[in-house]
Structure formats: C-alpha cells, structure tokens
C-alpha cells in the first residue's frame, strides 16, 4: 500500500522582549540558575501578573507579516497541569481567543513549485522553567529562569506532506521572526523549537489518521530526521497489524528514533478557563496600523528585489534571503565591489564553506562584509586572480588583516605586464615541445581545447599562479 504523511507544526518562538511576559524579570540567556526568577515567576502568594505590551506588539507584527487577521479582543486562559518546573500549577496561554487568526506562508521545498501552508493561529503564552537531570546524582534540579519567558506559539494546519516540506516551512517561520526582529531564532539556546504532529494515511484517503506529537525538536536537521523516523515507524506498525496511539513522543537523536513520553492529552484534560487575574486584551485599528507601518522588507519581497535589482537567479536569491544576516552581508559586499553576482558567489561559496567548517554563525565571521568587498575589488581590477583571491581570503580569515595588506606582504599581486607574460609563454613553449606538437596534431576540437588548457596550466605554474589568466590565454593562442 502507498502511504501519505500528514504533518503540522507547532512552532514556539521566544519573543525578544527584555523582560518576561507577566513580570519585570530579565530574559537574558545564560544567567546563573534561578537568578532571573522574581516573586511573580515563583508564584508567591498575592503576586499578580502584569502584561508586557512589547509581547502583544511583536505578536501582532508577526500576524501582519503572514496576512493574518489581528484579533481586536484576545483572552488569556489558564492551562492547568502539575509539573515541578511550573510553580503556579498552571500555564498562562490563549486557548479560545488568540491574538493572531488564520494566516498563510509560501514555501519552495527543494526547488519545487511554491506551496501555500496555512497557519491556523498564533497565540501568546509563558514558558515554563527547566528541569536539569545531568548535574544531580539521583535528583533533578529546577531552574526557573525561563519561567514566564514570552513565547509566540505558531500553529500550522496539517498541510505538509513530507519532512522536507516541514523543514522548508520551519525555515520560513525562522526567517520571518528574525527579519521582524521579534526573536533571535537561536535554536541552540531554546529561542525557537517546535512540536511535530505526524500521521499517515493511504494515498487518496481524505480522512486523517491518528497523530502523534514529537515534542521540543530544536534543529532543522533533527526535525527532518524525527519526522522521517516517525513516518517509518507508523507505516511499519500499521503494516504489521498494529494501531497508532495518540501520544506524545520524544526524538532520540543518538538512536534516530522516537520514544513514547506520555499519552496525548485533550483540551479538557487541562481544564482551560479565562485567567481571572488578566483582563481581555483590547486593541483598535489605529494600534494595528501603527504596527503595520513598522513592517520591514520581508524575505519574499527581498528575494524579488534581488532578482530584479541585482540580476540574481531565483535559486541564488532564495538562498541569500533565508537568513537576514546573510542577506544584509551580501548587500554590503555587493555595494562595495559593484558586482552582485560575484558577491553572491563568494558569500554562498568560500564564506559559507569556512563558516560551516568552523561551525560559526555569520555574525562571528573573522572577515567583515567590507573586507570581502575589498578583496573582490582586487579581482575586478586585475590586482589578483580568482585563484589567488581564495588564498588571500584564507589568510584574511586566519589573520584578520585586509586584502591589500596580505597581497602586499605575501607578494601576491598579479602579473599583468604583457612582456613578462610573453617571456613566460615562450619559455613554456620551448620546454614543452611534445605538448605543443600534441596540440597541433589533435583534430578533435574538444580534445584540442583540453590540451590548450594544459599549456595554460604550465604557464600559470611557471608564474607561481600570478600571471593574468586572460592575458595568458590570449598570448598563448597567438603564439600557437
């Protein structure tokens, strides 16, 4: 039987407010455990929540970016459950009246046709604390620094049909929240994570199968692997005569498998009811329009501008706009060197290679956009060749120096003197008589070109890579 996966994601984005959603405690990452949990976060008797307006504004900004309706009236509810890192015994969330209604984003997975993915809603809620198991022998530690951290939970419709589509959707959400500046999207620090709802059904069937929820997956790679693992598990289970249970599961990256965590709860298990300590949030059109006026250029619009203004291909533009820092870096390099295509090639090529190799984020690149732009200018004015430029870039990366300094210090300036190059060509032709005769005797044009390139290589070798390649080609062709 042919099976079809049905996938929906619940993305939790930590909002970039300086204080928590219902208290004045700091949200800074990396503080000592329990040093950023105030009396409100600890649920001390008599403590009352006060809503952070910044969280409301950021949620509305996201809603406008996905063409969703912003609720003029939204309500906070209590989601009741017991867990050691939840001091109140309930989480403040929005169940019935979320601030952001239905919206839509468009994904382009693996160069396929664009696909719209519907967003069911997005709601505000507070995060819980964190249980620490590894540092305590036979015990669990509780860190409440995250308790009360503002989250925007973005809930998709079950519109995705593969792990590849799910990752494309997650990348799009990541791009949106970072472009908007409402979250840093750092998945390694827990600023963005997602729950993956997965079910399968026979191809052609319209009713949904029983779904499982994979909790708290915190990287693009793990989302893809977790979903594929769960799809495979469900197919094997059903084909062996078993039944998929509605449950919450965890992804075990070491064994590439999902494991049961608990049976899946339903909404009534949490006894949702409006929080009596918080009034409904009421905003008007003037407030919404003021937020709309602050919308930045978003990834889709930037991609179209890169194509029309910079002449980039659809593929290059799409890759560059996936990350706001990369897009901004590219534009600075392009502005400095004046050649968008050359800038795009280097940003996606040599720069990305070394960042990946050393596992560095772009903001920690040893080579600034201005420095890379200067290096590309030296290719354009024939100071160095493209091949030598890679050598210079490596040195810039290691030493932090500018291109001009390294070119001068290492004597890498390209030889463009036609007389000097002609001397080198004559020397190679005299030393490589067999290659010259081979070239002249070759009747097949394709092979003749290959033998010509071999002679070019000999000239470049003789010049230690410094000869201007275009001049070498021209003079060698004349001499032959």
C-alpha positions in Angstrom: 0.0 0.0 0.0 1.2 3.5 -0.8 1.1 5.8 2.2 0.9 9.6 2.6 2.2 11.6 5.5 0.2 14.4 7.0 2.2 16.9 9.1 1.6 20.0 11.1 4.0 22.0 13.2 3.6 24.0 16.4 6.5 26.4 16.5 7.4 28.1 19.7 9.4 31.4 19.2 10.8 33.2 22.2 10.0 36.8 21.8 12.8 39.3 22.1 11.5 41.4 24.9 14.0 42.4 27.6 11.6 41.3 30.4 9.1 38.5 30.9 5.6 38.4 29.7 4.0 39.0 33.1 6.8 40.3 35.3 9.8 42.6 35.1 12.4 39.8 35.4 15.1 39.7 32.8 15.0 37.3 29.8 18.8 37.3 29.2 20.2 33.9 28.3 23.0 32.2 30.2 22.4 33.6 33.7 23.1 31.5 36.8 20.1 29.2 37.6 17.2 30.9 39.4 18.9 34.3 39.3 16.2 35.7 37.0 13.0 34.4 38.7 11.1 37.1 40.6 8.2 36.6 43.1 5.7 36.6 40.2 7.6 33.9 38.4 7.8 31.9 41.6 4.0 32.2 42.2 4.4 33.7 45.6 1.1 34.3 47.4 -0.6 37.6 46.4 1.6 38.1 43.3 -0.4 39.3 40.2 0.7 39.2 36.5 1.1 42.4 34.5 1.1 42.0 30.7 4.2 43.1 28.8 2.9 45.3 25.9 6.0 44.5 23.9 4.9 40.9 23.6 1.5 42.0 22.2 3.1 44.3 19.7 5.5 41.6 18.5 2.7 39.0 18.1 0.7 41.5 16.1 3.7 42.2 13.9 4.1 38.6 13.1 0.3 38.3 12.3 0.6 41.2 9.8 3.6 39.6 8.2 1.6 36.4 7.4 -1.5 38.3 6.3 -3.5 37.1 9.3 -6.3 38.9 11.0 -5.3 40.5 14.3 -7.9 40.0 17.0 -9.3 43.2 18.4 -10.0 41.3 21.6 -7.9 38.4 22.8 -8.1 36.5 26.1 -5.6 34.8 28.4 -6.5 31.3 29.8 -5.1 29.1 32.4 -3.8 25.7 31.2 -3.8 23.6 34.4 -1.3 20.8 34.9 1.3 19.9 37.5 5.0 19.8 36.8 7.9 20.6 39.0 9.1 23.5 36.8 5.7 25.1 36.8 5.4 26.8 40.2 1.8 28.1 39.7 0.4 24.7 38.8 -0.9 26.3 35.5 0.5 28.0 32.4 -1.0 31.2 31.2 -1.8 30.8 27.5 -4.5 31.7 24.9 -6.8 28.8 24.1 -10.1 30.1 22.8 -9.3 33.7 21.7 -5.8 34.0 20.4 -4.3 37.3 19.2 -3.4 36.1 15.7 -6.0 34.4 13.5 -5.6 32.4 10.3 -2.7 33.3 8.0 -0.6 31.9 5.2 3.1 31.4 4.2 4.5 30.1 1.0 7.3 27.6 0.9 9.5 26.3 -2.0 10.9 23.0 -0.9 13.8 21.6 -2.9 13.3 23.9 -5.9 9.8 22.5 -6.4 6.7 24.7 -7.1 5.8 27.2 -4.4 3.2 25.7 -1.9 1.0 27.7 0.4 0.9 26.5 4.0 -1.9 27.7 6.2 -1.4 29.0 9.7 -4.3 28.1 11.9 -3.5 30.8 14.5 -0.7 32.1 16.7 -1.1 32.8 20.4 0.9 34.3 23.3 1.9 32.2 26.3 4.5 32.0 29.0 7.3 29.4 29.1 7.8 27.0 32.0 11.1 26.5 33.8 13.6 23.8 33.1 14.3 20.5 34.7 18.1 19.6 35.0 18.9 15.9 35.3 22.5 15.6 34.3 24.1 17.7 37.1 22.5 15.9 40.1 23.2 12.3 41.1 19.8 10.7 41.7 18.0 14.0 41.8 16.5 16.7 39.5 17.4 20.3 39.7 14.8 23.0 38.8 15.9 26.3 37.0 13.1 28.8 36.9 15.0 31.5 34.8 12.8 30.6 31.8 9.6 30.6 33.8 7.5 33.4 32.4 9.6 34.0 29.2 7.2 35.2 26.5 6.5 32.8 23.7 4.6 33.1 20.4 3.2 29.7 19.5 2.6 29.4 15.8 0.2 26.6 14.9 0.0 25.4 11.3 -2.7 23.5 9.6 -1.8 19.8 8.7 -0.8 20.9 5.1 2.7 19.4 4.8 3.2 16.0 3.2 6.9 15.3 3.8 9.8 16.1 6.2 11.4 18.2 3.5 8.3 20.4 3.3 8.2 20.7 7.1 11.8 21.9 7.3 11.1 24.4 4.5 8.1 25.7 6.5 10.2 25.9 9.7 12.9 27.8 7.8 10.3 30.2 6.5 9.0 30.9 10.0 12.5 31.3 11.3 13.3 33.8 8.5 10.1 35.8 9.3 10.6 36.1 13.1 14.3 37.1 12.6 13.5 39.6 9.8 10.8 41.1 12.0 13.3 41.3 14.9 10.8 39.7 17.3 13.0 36.7 18.0 16.7 35.8 17.6 15.6 32.3 16.4 18.6 30.7 18.1 17.6 27.1 18.3 20.7 26.1 20.3 19.6 28.4 23.1 15.9 27.3 23.0 14.8 30.6 21.4 12.9 28.5 18.8 11.7 24.9 19.0 8.8 23.0 17.5 6.4 20.2 18.1 5.8 17.9 15.1 2.3 16.4 14.6 2.6 13.4 12.3 0.1 10.9 11.0 -0.1 8.7 7.9 -3.0 7.6 5.7 -3.4 5.6 2.4 -2.8 7.7 -0.7 -6.1 9.1 -1.8 -7.8 8.9 1.6 -9.2 12.2 2.8 -9.8 11.4 6.5 -6.9 11.9 8.8 -5.1 9.1 10.6 -4.2 9.0 14.3 -1.5 11.5 15.0 1.5 11.5 17.4 3.2 14.7 18.6 7.0 14.8 18.7 7.9 17.4 21.4 10.6 20.1 21.6 12.7 19.4 18.5 15.4 22.1 18.4 17.2 22.0 15.0 16.2 21.8 11.3 18.2 18.6 10.9 16.5 16.9 13.8 13.0 18.0 12.6 13.7 16.2 9.3 15.1 13.1 10.9 12.5 12.9 13.6 9.6 13.2 11.2 11.1 10.6 8.8 11.7 8.2 11.7 8.1 8.6 12.9 6.6 8.1 9.4 8.6 4.9 9.0 7.6 3.7 12.5 3.9 4.3 11.9 3.9 2.6 8.5 5.7 -0.5 9.9 3.3 -0.5 12.8 0.2 -0.5 10.7 1.5 -2.9 8.1 2.3 -5.3 10.9 -1.3 -5.2 12.1 -0.8 -2.7 14.9 -2.5 0.6 15.7 -1.1 4.0 16.1 -1.8 5.5 19.5 -2.4 9.2 20.0 0.5 10.1 22.2 3.4 12.5 22.9 6.8 11.2 21.8 10.4 12.4 22.2 13.1 12.2 19.5 16.2 10.3 20.4 18.9 11.7 18.1 21.5 9.1 19.2 19.4 6.2 18.0 17.4 8.2 15.4 14.1 7.0 16.8 11.1 8.5 18.6 10.1 7.1 22.0 6.8 7.4 23.9 6.7 10.1 26.5 3.0 10.1 27.6 -0.4 9.5 26.2 -1.7 12.5 24.4 -3.9 14.8 26.4 -7.0 16.6 25.1 -8.0 20.2 25.8 -10.5 19.3 28.5 -7.7 17.5 30.4 -6.2 20.9 31.1 -9.4 22.5 32.4 -8.8 25.7 30.4 -10.7 28.8 31.8 -10.1 32.5 31.4 -7.4 33.8 33.8 -9.2 35.9 36.4 -6.1 38.0 37.1 -5.8 39.3 33.5 -8.4 41.4 31.6 -9.1 40.7 27.9 -6.6 42.5 25.6 -8.4 45.0 23.5 -6.6 46.8 20.6 -8.0 49.1 17.9 -7.3 49.6 14.2 -5.1 52.6 15.0 -2.8 50.4 17.1 -2.7 47.7 14.4 -2.0 50.2 11.6 0.8 51.8 13.6 2.4 48.4 13.9 1.9 47.7 10.2 3.9 50.9 9.4 6.9 49.3 11.1 7.0 46.2 8.9 10.4 45.7 7.3 11.2 44.2 3.9 10.3 40.6 4.3 12.1 37.6 2.7 9.7 37.1 -0.3 9.9 40.8 -1.2 13.7 40.9 -0.7 14.1 37.8 -3.0 12.1 39.5 -5.8 14.2 42.7 -5.4 17.5 40.7 -5.5 16.3 39.2 -8.8 15.1 42.4 -10.4 17.7 44.9 -9.0 20.8 42.7 -8.7 20.1 40.3 -11.6 20.5 37.2 -9.4 19.0 33.9 -10.3 15.9 32.6 -8.5 18.0 30.0 -6.8 20.7 32.4 -5.6 18.2 34.9 -4.3 16.2 32.3 -2.4 19.3 31.0 -0.6 20.6 34.5 0.3 17.3 35.7 1.8 16.7 32.7 4.1 18.7 34.5 6.7 18.5 38.2 7.3 22.2 38.5 8.4 23.3 36.7 5.2 21.1 39.0 3.0 22.4 42.1 4.7 26.0 40.9 4.5 25.6 40.1 0.7 24.2 43.6 0.1 27.2 45.2 1.8 29.6 43.1 -0.2 27.8 43.9 -3.4 27.7 47.6 -2.7 31.4 47.7 -2.0 32.5 45.7 -5.1 29.7 46.7 -7.5 29.2 43.1 -8.8 26.2 41.4 -7.2 26.8 38.0 -8.9 30.4 37.9 -7.9 29.4 38.9 -4.3 26.7 36.2 -4.2 29.1 33.5 -5.4 31.6 34.4 -2.7 29.1 34.7 0.1 27.5 31.4 -0.7 30.8 29.8 -1.7 34.0 30.5 0.2 32.4 32.4 3.1 29.8 29.7 3.8 32.4 26.9 3.4 34.6 28.3 6.1 31.6 29.3 8.4 30.3 25.7 8.2 33.8 24.2 8.5 34.4 26.1 11.8 30.7 26.0 12.9 30.5 29.7 13.2 27.4 32.0 12.8 27.8 34.8 10.3 28.0 37.5 13.0 31.2 35.9 14.2 32.9 35.8 10.8 36.5 37.0 11.0 36.1 38.6 7.6 33.6 41.6 7.5 31.4 42.4 4.5 33.6 45.5 3.8 36.7 43.4 3.8 35.3 40.8 1.5 34.1 43.6 -0.8 37.6 45.0 -0.9 39.0 41.6 -1.9 36.5 41.2 -4.7 37.6 44.7 -6.0 41.1 43.3 -6.3 39.8 40.6 -8.6 38.0 43.1 -10.7 40.9 45.5 -11.1 43.2 42.5 -12.0 45.4 43.0 -9.0 44.9 39.3 -8.2 43.3 36.3 -10.0 40.3 34.5 -8.7 42.5 31.6 -7.7 44.9 33.8 -5.7 41.9 35.5 -4.1 41.0 32.3 -2.4 44.5 32.1 -0.9 44.2 35.7 0.2 40.7 35.0 1.7 42.1 32.1 3.8 44.8 34.4 5.1 42.3 37.1 5.9 40.2 34.6 7.8 43.2 33.4 9.9 44.9 36.8 10.5 42.0 39.3 10.4 44.0 41.6 8.1 42.7 43.4 5.0 43.1 42.0 1.5 45.6 44.8 0.4 47.8 44.1 3.4 48.0 40.4 2.7 48.6 40.9 -1.1 51.4 43.3 -0.3 53.0 41.2 2.5 52.9 38.0 0.6 53.8 39.4 -2.9 50.7 38.1 -4.5 50.0 40.9 -6.9 49.0 39.5 -10.3 51.5 39.9 -13.2 49.7 41.8 -16.0 52.8 43.0 -17.9 52.3 41.6 -21.4 56.1 41.5 -22.0 56.7 39.4 -18.8 53.9 37.1 -19.7 55.1 36.7 -23.2 58.5 35.7 -21.9 56.9 33.0 -19.7 54.8 31.7 -22.6 57.9 31.5 -24.8 59.7 29.6 -22.0 56.9 27.0 -21.7 56.6 26.5 -25.4 60.3 25.9 -25.7 60.3 23.4 -22.7 57.1 21.6 -23.7 57.7 20.8 -27.4 55.9 17.5 -27.1 52.8 19.1 -25.7 52.9 21.7 -28.5 53.1 19.1 -31.2 50.4 17.1 -29.5 48.2 20.2 -29.5 48.8 20.9 -33.2 48.2 17.3 -34.3 44.8 16.9 -32.4 41.9 17.1 -34.9 39.1 16.9 -32.3 38.2 20.4 -31.1 37.1 19.3 -27.6 40.4 17.4 -27.0 42.4 20.3 -28.6 40.8 22.7 -26.0 41.8 20.4 -23.2 45.4 20.3 -24.4 45.4 24.1 -24.8 44.3 24.4 -21.1 47.1 22.1 -20.1 49.6 24.5 -21.7 47.9 27.4 -19.9 48.4 25.5 -16.7 52.1 25.2 -17.4 52.4 29.0 -17.9 50.4 29.6 -14.6 52.7 27.2 -12.8 55.8 28.9 -14.1 54.4 32.3 -12.8 53.5 30.8 -9.4 49.9 31.5 -10.2 50.4 35.2 -10.5 50.1 35.7 -14.3 46.8 37.3 -15.5 44.9 34.3 -16.9 43.1 36.3 -19.6 46.4 37.6 -20.9 48.0 34.1 -20.7 45.1 32.7 -22.8 45.4 35.5 -25.4 49.2 35.4 -25.8 49.4 31.7 -25.8 46.7 31.4 -28.5 48.6 33.9 -30.7 51.9 32.1 -30.2 50.4 28.7 -31.0 
